[in-house]
Amino acid sequence: QVQLVESGGGLLQPGGSLRLSCAASGRFLRINSMAWHRQAPGKQREWVATSSGGNTHYADSVNGRFTLSRDNDKNTVYLQMNSLKAEDTAVYYCDVNIWSPTYGSVDYWGRGTLVTVSS
């Protein structure tokens, strides 16, 4: 069984910075991709960033402000968020695609961590 544990959410003012982390644990052989999504109040969940195959891609809304990084030794993905805006307020979810011989490739989701940007 794979578990994802997210941390780092909080309340901060516009212009501030925050780093989220998501650690994967359990029995598996390979992490294919690691990503972040978010869901703002009253809106659908949207994709934020993905790291896969050595490449990282960002949604236009966060490009240049957010940075996704990985520590493969710790099976952890981070999201460094700078120059935060009120519209970045959302619950942030990590999404890790993992391959195991038993189940093949499966997407696992964290429970989410709330980021609130408000003055």
Salt bridges, closest charged atoms under 4 A:
GLU46 OE2 - ARG38 NE 2.55
ASP88 OD1 - ARG38 NH1 2.94
ASP88 OD2 - ARG65 NH1 2.74
ASP95 OD2 - HIS37 NE2 3.12
